[in-house]
């Protein structure tokens, strides 16, 4: 007589179990972080296939947005926040350090609206890919291409935790071994200088970087000069002339230098024409009062800044 265990072991799965469909995983989420033990992205061919999927997802995101204005709005809607309960984009600062460094922490939580989830997935996947490139010590044209794509995209969504370490790794680790073109080099160094001056508010270091890499860019020089002299009119003019990526970096300094302009108005004028004030500040009166905290009085088309006290 056949044992019960042997009889059960020879049976085929019942019908209901055979009808279960395999779980479909997102190809971008299927890969894990090399720093967490997933070694699949250490292979060069796997890196290239994964990058192709990232670009396809990004192109899908762009095509779904349709019009240019909607695409820019979606880029702008991916806000950084300190709310730990929101979904998060992992920080990329670990991607350019050792992939096994246990001291690297996540610093870049970001809210993810439904219409920008595809973009958040792309940023997260780029972090994984960059970790794989660093861990595999890859230094070639493909590595440069990945880093440039990551930097440009991260600048557009104003995600410094992604673009800043990527820029440093590209300039310090990859460039000495595999040179970029002069155009690419000027682009990346320009981003680093503007980020240092506008976001990090360190003009001395920005000038030092310009001198170190011998950058010759009239618009970048003009931005540094306008920041050094607190010249908002010139700063705003240049912000409208630079490309979209550099304009995003200039946005970090916009609020501070505009408020300095308003303080100068407050100290120098008793009153000004509303149109003149709005033109100089490049902002409407409602925004100046609501966002910049302007407490002056509006009298028709005149702005009363200070009233002379009667003796």
Secondary structure by P-SEA (a helix, b strand, c coil): cccaaaaaaacccccccccccccccccccccccccccccccccaaaaaaaaaaaaaaaaaaaaaaccaaaaaaaaaaccccccccccccccccccccccccccccccbbbbbcccaaaaaaaaaaaaaaaaaaaaaccccaaaaaaaaaaaaaaaaaccccccaaaaaaaaccccccccccaaaaaaaaaaaaaaaacccccaaaaaaaaaaaccccaaaaaaaaaaaaccaaaaaaaaacccaaaaaaaccaaaaaaaaaaaaaaaccccccaaaaaaaacccaaaaaaccccccccccccccccccccc
